[in-house]
Amino acid sequence: MIVRNEDLVSHQGGISVEVLSTPRLIQLMEASAIEAIQRFLSPDEVSLGTQVRIKHLSPTPLGMKVTAHAILKEVEKNRLLFWVDAYDEKEKVAEGEHERILVSKERFLQKVEKKRIG
């Protein structure tokens, strides 16, 4: 990704620092984990993020390119644990772990609908 205005800490309000925000960085790393397994999922499966443990190591300014990587390091039943990291054009900017679970898409959507209608 290229860091845009909407990705900045200053866009979230309260802080006038024009660097990539941690939530947006986490979103990028989570997307890399999803992409890493997407082709292996059956049409009736969905992966859901359940945990993120990330260290944001260095700031990335507006306009700089950031690349995230995800490596599946552990599988336990339907639980997937990824090592994730991210680099800007100069250095490593984040590292950590991301956990996802595989669930039935139909059961998940039924649960969402049940919660929505009460």
N, C-alpha and C positions, 0 to 999 in steps of 0.2 A: 504494500500500500504506500501511497504518498500521503504524508501528513497534511491534512487540510484544516481549515478554520474550525470546522465542527468536531475535529478530533482533539482539540487543544484543551488544556486545563482551564484557560480563560473562558472558554465557551460554556463551561459548567457553572460559571458564576462565582463570585466571591474572591477569586484569585486571579490577578492580572499577569499570569505567566504564560507565555506563548510556546509551550512545549506539549508533546503528546501526553495525553492523560492516561493514568493507569487503567481505568475501566476500558478505554478504547484499545489499549495494548492487550489486555486480557481477552477482549473480544476477538482480536486478531489471532491470538494463540489458540483460543478455543476453536476458531474456524479452521485452523490448520489441522487440529486433531480430528474434527469432523471430516475434513477432506481426505485425511489419511485412511479412514476406514469406510468411507461411503460406498465404494464399489464392491465391498465385501458383504454389505447388508442385504438381506432379502427384502422384497417390497413390503412385507408385513412387519418389518422391524424399524425402530427408531432409536437413536442414541440420545441420551439426555445427560447434560452436565450436572454433576452432583457435588463437585468439590474443586476448588482452585487454590493452590499454594504457590504464589509467585513473588519473586523478588524483582522489583523495578530498580535496575542498577544504575541507569544513566539517562539523562534527559535527551530528547530528540526534538529538534526545532521544526517549525513550520516548513513544509516543502521538501523535507528529506524523506528518502525511501526507507521503509522498514520491511523486513522479511522475517516471517515466523516459521518455525519447524516443529513438528511433533513426531515423536518416536514412541510406538506402542511398546512398553517395557514389561507389562504384566497383564495376564488375563486370569481372572478367578470367577468361574461360572459366567454371570452376565456383567461382571465388573471389569472395566478396562482402565488401566492406569498408563498415562502418557508422561514422558519427559518432554517438556516444551521449552523453547527458547526463542529469542528474537534478537535481530541485529539491525542497526541502522547502517548507514554508509561508512561509518567510522569504527564502530565497536559493538560488542554485545550489550544490549540494553535491558534484557530481562531473561530470567530462567526460573524453572520450577516444575511443578507437577499439576496435572489436570486429570480428574477422574470422571468417567462417563459410565453409564449403565445402558445395556440393551434391553428394550422392552417391546412388547407387542404394541404396534401402532394403534390397532383397534381398541385394545383395553385402555390404553393411555387416553385416546380421544373420548372414550365413554366416561372415564373418570373426570376429564375436563368438563364435559357436557353436564354431568351430574352436579358438579360444583357450581357451574354457571347457573343452572336453573334452580338450585337449592335443594 
